[in-house]
């Protein structure tokens, strides 16, 4: 077999491998699909018998009773968890209201303090202006202030 014959053989082997992989992948996907169908049917069967049990129309065998008991415990726990979630959300809502009120109070206090500082600055400015006027009036000799 020559060089080109070897290449031709290698290409055929690669094509065969690629074809095999594609076929296997397709079959593996089919296996997954069937597995999902089994899981869905198993869940449906379980729900059917659980509903009968919950309605008092089915008594499980002693071998399966622990599974029913486990489901009951889980359902109770789910209710507890949902109550905890609701309580925590209510706490969070109340906490955020308090935070908003605190922020509003702090903003109001900052505003009041800023207004107080502005008022004091204005009073100081007026005091200084009056002091300057008094100093100016005191520095002028009597009778030179404009026709007295």
Secondary structure, 3 states (H helix, E strand, C coil): CCHHHHHHHHHHHHHHHHHHHHHHHHHHHHHHHHHHHHHHHHHHHHHHHHHHHHCCCCCCCHHHHHHHHHHHHHHHHHHHHHHHHHHHHHHHHHHHHHHHHHHHHHHHHHHHHHHHHHHHHHHHHHHHHHHHHHHHHHHCCCCCCCCC
